[in-house]
Amino acid sequence: MLTDELKKRVAEAVKAQDTVARDVLRLALGELQTAEARRNAPLPEEDAVQVVRKLVKANEETLALTTDADRASALRRELEVLVALLPASLTPDQIAELLAPARDAIRAAKNDGQATGIAMKHLKGVGKSASGAEVTLAVKKVREG
């Protein structure tokens, strides 16, 4: 469970006196606990991963806008810590293989946007998730050949 992993890593960061890791892990843990409190139930693992992905995305956006070198360094370290919590993502080639059963529908789509929608729906149906950018690359491979 991601919540348990976060608690363990917070304790490790405290022992190692790694303040950046400690703070970002506590933030992630707080976000998960808030989401659980809103649901009044534990989050399914997939939803917990989405919470962490949202934090990663926010950090990436902030990093892109940051001009302060010290702040950028801290943000990169935070991203490192957060990304380590996420399950390994699929490569475009792996995604293209998973999309084989939906190949005809993806090729028949009117445009890449519709094809990506079909691909995302198929991946969700088989219990896999991937970033939109990776799925877009995989869809282009499937449509090309």
C-alpha positions as CSV (number, residue, x, y, z in Angstrom):
1,M,0.0,0.0,0.0
2,L,1.4,3.4,-1.0
3,T,0.4,5.0,2.3
4,D,2.5,2.5,4.3
5,E,5.4,3.0,1.9
6,L,5.2,6.8,2.4
7,K,5.2,6.4,6.2
8,K,8.3,4.1,5.9
9,R,10.1,6.5,3.6
10,V,9.3,9.6,5.8
11,A,10.9,7.7,8.8
12,E,14.0,6.9,6.7
13,A,14.3,10.5,5.5
14,V,14.0,11.8,9.1
15,K,16.8,9.4,10.2
16,A,18.9,10.4,7.3
17,Q,18.2,14.1,8.0
18,D,17.1,14.6,4.4
19,T,14.8,17.6,4.8
20,V,13.8,17.8,1.2
21,A,12.7,14.2,1.0
22,R,11.1,14.3,4.4
23,D,9.0,17.4,3.5
24,V,7.8,16.2,0.1
25,L,7.0,12.8,1.4
26,R,5.0,14.3,4.3
27,L,3.2,16.5,1.7
28,A,2.3,13.4,-0.4
29,L,1.2,11.5,2.7
30,G,-1.0,14.4,3.7
31,E,-2.6,14.6,0.3
32,L,-3.4,10.8,0.4
33,Q,-4.8,11.1,3.9
34,T,-6.9,14.1,2.9
35,A,-8.3,12.1,-0.1
36,E,-9.0,9.1,2.1
37,A,-10.8,11.4,4.6
38,R,-13.0,12.9,1.9
39,R,-14.0,9.4,0.7
40,N,-14.3,8.2,4.3
41,A,-12.5,5.0,3.1
42,P,-9.0,3.9,2.1
43,L,-8.0,4.9,-1.4
44,P,-7.6,2.1,-4.0
45,E,-3.9,1.8,-5.0
46,E,-4.6,3.3,-8.5
47,D,-6.2,6.4,-7.0
48,A,-3.3,6.8,-4.5
49,V,-0.8,6.6,-7.4
50,Q,-2.9,9.3,-9.2
51,V,-2.5,11.6,-6.2
52,V,1.3,11.2,-6.4
53,R,1.3,11.7,-10.2
54,K,-0.6,15.0,-9.6
55,L,2.1,16.1,-7.3
56,V,4.8,15.2,-9.8
57,K,3.0,17.1,-12.5
58,A,2.7,20.2,-10.3
59,N,6.4,20.0,-9.5
60,E,7.3,19.7,-13.2
61,E,5.2,22.7,-14.0
62,T,6.7,24.8,-11.2
63,L,10.2,23.7,-12.2
64,A,9.6,24.8,-15.8
65,L,8.7,28.3,-14.5
66,T,11.5,28.6,-11.9
67,T,14.5,30.9,-12.6
68,D,16.0,30.5,-9.1
69,A,18.8,27.8,-9.3
70,D,18.5,26.8,-5.6
71,R,14.7,26.4,-5.9
72,A,15.2,24.4,-9.2
73,S,17.6,22.1,-7.5
74,A,15.2,21.4,-4.6
75,L,12.4,20.8,-7.1
76,R,14.5,18.3,-9.0
77,R,15.3,16.5,-5.8
78,E,11.5,16.5,-4.9
79,L,10.7,15.1,-8.3
80,E,13.3,12.3,-7.8
81,V,11.7,11.3,-4.5
82,L,8.2,11.4,-5.9
83,V,8.9,9.5,-9.1
84,A,10.6,6.8,-7.1
85,L,7.1,6.1,-5.5
86,L,5.4,5.5,-8.8
87,P,5.2,2.1,-10.5
88,A,7.5,1.8,-13.6
89,S,5.8,3.2,-16.6
90,L,5.3,1.4,-19.9
91,T,7.4,2.3,-22.9
92,P,5.6,3.3,-26.2
93,D,6.6,-0.1,-27.6
94,Q,5.1,-2.0,-24.7
95,I,1.9,0.1,-25.0
96,A,1.7,-0.6,-28.7
97,E,1.9,-4.3,-27.9
98,L,-0.9,-4.0,-25.4
99,L,-3.0,-2.1,-28.0
100,A,-2.8,-5.0,-30.5
101,P,-6.5,-6.1,-29.9
102,A,-7.7,-2.6,-30.5
103,R,-5.4,-2.0,-33.6
104,D,-8.2,-1.9,-36.1
105,A,-10.3,0.5,-34.1
106,I,-7.3,2.8,-33.6
107,R,-6.4,2.8,-37.3
108,A,-10.1,3.5,-38.2
109,A,-10.3,6.5,-36.0
110,K,-10.8,9.8,-37.8
111,N,-7.8,11.5,-36.1
112,D,-5.0,11.0,-33.6
113,G,-7.1,12.4,-30.8
114,Q,-9.9,9.9,-31.3
115,A,-7.4,7.1,-31.7
116,T,-5.7,8.1,-28.4
117,G,-9.1,8.0,-26.7
118,I,-9.7,4.5,-28.0
119,A,-6.2,3.5,-26.8
120,M,-6.7,5.0,-23.3
121,K,-10.1,3.2,-22.9
122,H,-8.5,-0.1,-24.0
123,L,-5.6,0.3,-21.6
124,K,-8.0,1.1,-18.7
125,G,-10.0,-2.0,-19.6
126,V,-7.0,-4.2,-19.3
127,G,-5.9,-2.6,-16.1
128,K,-2.9,-0.7,-17.3
129,S,-2.2,3.0,-17.1
130,A,0.3,5.1,-19.0
131,S,1.1,8.8,-19.5
132,G,-0.8,10.5,-22.2
133,A,2.4,11.4,-24.0
134,E,3.5,7.7,-24.1
135,V,0.1,6.6,-25.3
136,T,0.2,9.2,-28.1
137,L,3.6,7.9,-29.3
138,A,2.3,4.3,-29.2
139,V,-0.9,5.3,-31.1
140,K,1.2,7.0,-33.8
141,K,3.2,3.7,-34.1
142,V,0.0,1.7,-34.4
143,R,-1.5,4.0,-37.0
144,E,1.7,4.1,-39.1
145,G,2.0,0.5,-39.5
